[in-house]
Amino acid sequence: MAFQITYRRLAVVNMLHSFYLDKEGSNYYSLSQEDQEFRLADLLMDNRYSLMDNVTIAPTPATEKLLRGQRIVYRQTSTGLVLGIASAPGLNGALTTAVPASGQLRLQFVIRLKNAALLSRSNLRINPVFPACYYFTNDDITTGKSFPSLSTAVKEFTDGRLYEMGEMAIVNGNVSQAIARTDSAATGWVTTDDFHFINEYDRILLPQKFSYTFDQQGITQANFVLLKGADEIKTLPFQHADGLQEAALDFTGTPDGIYTLKITGSNNYDRSYTVYLHSTLYQKDAWGVLDLVMHPADVAFQLMDADGLLTMPSAPVFELRFASRATYWKYYLQKGDPPGADVNWEEVLPAPPGIKKVIISKQPYPLMQAYRKVSYATVNLPNPDGEMISRQGDLICSEILLPKMKL
């Protein structure tokens, strides 16, 4: 008896970015699912959702071989990645894979960014302490995920750790975002909704040898302890009389897996990070890795059940959610008499040569493709495109040159 084999979706991973999806006064993730779908479809129809023009998603060599053997196909789409698998009828209308698949089968894809502007527009740490890649999985080896997002949960504020503007942490029991660089729970934070965006706790994938950059001055001695649960795997000591700037860490021979890296040192230096050490999966030129397993414990994230049947009635649709970077908007006025004051703005002194006046907003604004009405007195100002950012003290700024506008 011949069986008909057809391809059906195995999984979808959408990459969504608030820069394109948000409008002034209308956050995409505050919309109903129907309105979210309508807004995204409208942007795609008008060719105004160009995120994937700046992203490539490709299988690792090992996964490429698995895809052929398991009769799985993939396509990069205008919103992310879609996977299809050869299927065959099961009992009672169920579907099974045409080629038997292990529940522990892993499909791993490397995500690369083609345009640096995407990093500028995204709420991602600019100066990480180690060169880790972002790691996204439906597996249970990372915790705190909330379907459909593949990002791990935001963690509690850590005393002493230096948070960049934009970073997320749980502060005084609330999910909060840093509005300036800060190492204190008392200042520099505002509460925010938790939309399960990509965050610094997703940046964990590292090779067995990597460097660590100290985020505090005056550390003359430090110990790096790699832990698996409560078990100490390896300790690396470092010291320098003039202060440690970097430490070259070598965990060669350590089995691939997720660990805790505990760092203690002089001047009460105390840091703890989750790291995923892997001898082959990390790639220096990659931004991130997508790692899909067929049968994780959480039913919401499964591609197939314990009996090898595909999820019904449809394949899971996961999301990687980029938040827009919020910046203080900084305008360089090149022409005309210096304008008067506006209580919502501060003047930056001294103005550089050839510039009449420099003003900076007193509050940060999320970067958006859609126009946001921002004004100085009664004059509406152009919005930054998000490509040029800079620091002013503990703030991250978008810089806009106004060569002709006279306020």
DACORSUL-V810045 format. One record per residue. N is the residue number from 1. RES is the residue in one small letter. NEAR is the number of other C-alpha atoms within 8 Angstrom. Layout:
# DACORSUL-V810045
N:RES:NEAR ; N:RES:NEAR
This chain:
# DACORSUL-V810045
1:m:2 ; 2:a:3 ; 3:f:6 ; 4:q:6 ; 5:i:9 ; 6:t:7 ; 7:y:8 ; 8:r:8 ; 9:r:11 ; 10:l:12 ; 11:a:12 ; 12:v:13 ; 13:v:11 ; 14:n:11 ; 15:m:12 ; 16:l:11 ; 17:h:11 ; 18:s:13 ; 19:f:13 ; 20:y:10 ; 21:l:11 ; 22:d:11 ; 23:k:11 ; 24:e:9 ; 25:g:4 ; 26:s:8 ; 27:n:11 ; 28:y:10 ; 29:y:7 ; 30:s:6 ; 31:l:10 ; 32:s:7 ; 33:q:6 ; 34:e:7 ; 35:d:8 ; 36:q:11 ; 37:e:8 ; 38:f:8 ; 39:r:9 ; 40:l:10 ; 41:a:8 ; 42:d:8 ; 43:l:10 ; 44:l:10 ; 45:m:7 ; 46:d:7 ; 47:n:7 ; 48:r:8 ; 49:y:11 ; 50:s:8 ; 51:l:11 ; 52:m:12 ; 53:d:6 ; 54:n:10 ; 55:v:11 ; 56:t:11 ; 57:i:10 ; 58:a:7 ; 59:p:11 ; 60:t:9 ; 61:p:6 ; 62:a:7 ; 63:t:12 ; 64:e:9 ; 65:k:8 ; 66:l:9 ; 67:l:11 ; 68:r:9 ; 69:g:7 ; 70:q:11 ; 71:r:10 ; 72:i:11 ; 73:v:9 ; 74:y:8 ; 75:r:7 ; 76:q:10 ; 77:t:8 ; 78:s:10 ; 79:t:10 ; 80:g:11 ; 81:l:12 ; 82:v:13 ; 83:l:12 ; 84:g:12 ; 85:i:13 ; 86:a:14 ; 87:s:13 ; 88:a:12 ; 89:p:11 ; 90:g:9 ; 91:l:6 ; 92:n:4 ; 93:g:6 ; 94:a:10 ; 95:l:11 ; 96:t:11 ; 97:t:13 ; 98:a:9 ; 99:v:8 ; 100:p:7 ; 101:a:8 ; 102:s:7 ; 103:g:12 ; 104:q:8 ; 105:l:8 ; 106:r:9 ; 107:l:11 ; 108:q:11 ; 109:f:12 ; 110:v:14 ; 111:i:13 ; 112:r:11 ; 113:l:11 ; 114:k:7 ; 115:n:8 ; 116:a:8 ; 117:a:9 ; 118:l:10 ; 119:l:9 ; 120:s:12 ; 121:r:12 ; 122:s:11 ; 123:n:14 ; 124:l:11 ; 125:r:9 ; 126:i:5 ; 127:n:4 ; 128:p:6 ; 129:v:8 ; 130:f:8 ; 131:p:9 ; 132:a:8 ; 133:c:14 ; 134:y:11 ; 135:y:12 ; 136:f:11 ; 137:t:10 ; 138:n:11 ; 139:d:11 ; 140:d:8 ; 141:i:5 ; 142:t:8 ; 143:t:7 ; 144:g:6 ; 145:k:11 ; 146:s:9 ; 147:f:8 ; 148:p:8 ; 149:s:12 ; 150:l:13 ; 151:s:14 ; 152:t:14 ; 153:a:9 ; 154:v:11 ; 155:k:8 ; 156:e:7 ; 157:f:8 ; 158:t:5 ; 159:d:7 ; 160:g:8 ; 161:r:8 ; 162:l:8 ; 163:y:9 ; 164:e:12 ; 165:m:13 ; 166:g:13 ; 167:e:13 ; 168:m:12 ; 169:a:11 ; 170:i:12 ; 171:v:10 ; 172:n:5 ; 173:g:5 ; 174:n:8 ; 175:v:13 ; 176:s:13 ; 177:q:13 ; 178:a:15 ; 179:i:11 ; 180:a:12 ; 181:r:12 ; 182:t:12 ; 183:d:9 ; 184:s:8 ; 185:a:10 ; 186:a:5 ; 187:t:6 ; 188:g:11 ; 189:w:11 ; 190:v:8 ; 191:t:8 ; 192:t:8 ; 193:d:6 ; 194:d:6 ; 195:f:5 ; 196:h:12 ; 197:f:11 ; 198:i:12 ; 199:n:13 ; 200:e:9 ; 201:y:10 ; 202:d:11 ; 203:r:10 ; 204:i:12 ; 205:l:13 ; 206:l:14 ; 207:p:11 ; 208:q:12 ; 209:k:10 ; 210:f:11 ; 211:s:10 ; 212:y:11 ; 213:t:9 ; 214:f:9 ; 215:d:7 ; 216:q:5 ; 217:q:8 ; 218:g:9 ; 219:i:12 ; 220:t:12 ; 221:q:12 ; 222:a:13 ; 223:n:11 ; 224:f:11 ; 225:v:12 ; 226:l:12 ; 227:l:13 ; 228:k:10 ; 229:g:6 ; 230:a:5 ; 231:d:6 ; 232:e:9 ; 233:i:8 ; 234:k:8 ; 235:t:9 ; 236:l:8 ; 237:p:8 ; 238:f:8 ; 239:q:9 ; 240:h:8 ; 241:a:5 ; 242:d:6 ; 243:g:11 ; 244:l:13 ; 245:q:7 ; 246:e:8 ; 247:a:9 ; 248:a:8 ; 249:l:9 ; 250:d:7 ; 251:f:8 ; 252:t:6 ; 253:g:5 ; 254:t:6 ; 255:p:6 ; 256:d:8 ; 257:g:7 ; 258:i:10 ; 259:y:12 ; 260:t:12 ; 261:l:12 ; 262:k:12 ; 263:i:12 ; 264:t:11 ; 265:g:12 ; 266:s:10 ; 267:n:6 ; 268:n:6 ; 269:y:11 ; 270:d:9 ; 271:r:8 ; 272:s:8 ; 273:y:7 ; 274:t:10 ; 275:v:11 ; 276:y:11 ; 277:l:13 ; 278:h:13 ; 279:s:8 ; 280:t:6 ; 281:l:7 ; 282:y:11 ; 283:q:7 ; 284:k:4 ; 285:d:5 ; 286:a:12 ; 287:w:10 ; 288:g:11 ; 289:v:14 ; 290:l:11 ; 291:d:13 ; 292:l:10 ; 293:v:15 ; 294:m:12 ; 295:h:12 ; 296:p:13 ; 297:a:7 ; 298:d:7 ; 299:v:7 ; 300:a:6 ; 301:f:12 ; 302:q:15 ; 303:l:13 ; 304:m:12 ; 305:d:12 ; 306:a:7 ; 307:d:5 ; 308:g:12 ; 309:l:12 ; 310:l:13 ; 311:t:11 ; 312:m:6 ; 313:p:4 ; 314:s:6 ; 315:a:12 ; 316:p:12 ; 317:v:9 ; 318:f:12 ; 319:e:11 ; 320:l:13 ; 321:r:13 ; 322:f:12 ; 323:a:11 ; 324:s:13 ; 325:r:12 ; 326:a:10 ; 327:t:12 ; 328:y:14 ; 329:w:13 ; 330:k:12 ; 331:y:11 ; 332:y:14 ; 333:l:13 ; 334:q:13 ; 335:k:11 ; 336:g:8 ; 337:d:6 ; 338:p:7 ; 339:p:6 ; 340:g:4 ; 341:a:6 ; 342:d:8 ; 343:v:5 ; 344:n:8 ; 345:w:11 ; 346:e:10 ; 347:e:8 ; 348:v:9 ; 349:l:5 ; 350:p:4 ; 351:a:9 ; 352:p:5 ; 353:p:4 ; 354:g:5 ; 355:i:11 ; 356:k:12 ; 357:k:11 ; 358:v:13 ; 359:i:11 ; 360:i:12 ; 361:s:11 ; 362:k:8 ; 363:q:6 ; 364:p:10 ; 365:y:8 ; 366:p:9 ; 367:l:13 ; 368:m:13 ; 369:q:7 ; 370:a:8 ; 371:y:8 ; 372:r:8 ; 373:k:7 ; 374:v:8 ; 375:s:8 ; 376:y:11 ; 377:a:6 ; 378:t:5 ; 379:v:7 ; 380:n:8 ; 381:l:8 ; 382:p:5 ; 383:n:8 ; 384:p:10 ; 385:d:8 ; 386:g:10 ; 387:e:10 ; 388:m:9 ; 389:i:10 ; 390:s:8 ; 391:r:8 ; 392:q:7 ; 393:g:4 ; 394:d:10 ; 395:l:12 ; 396:i:12 ; 397:c:12 ; 398:s:13 ; 399:e:12 ; 400:i:10 ; 401:l:8 ; 402:l:10 ; 403:p:8 ; 404:k:6 ; 405:m:9 ; 406:k:8 ; 407:l:7
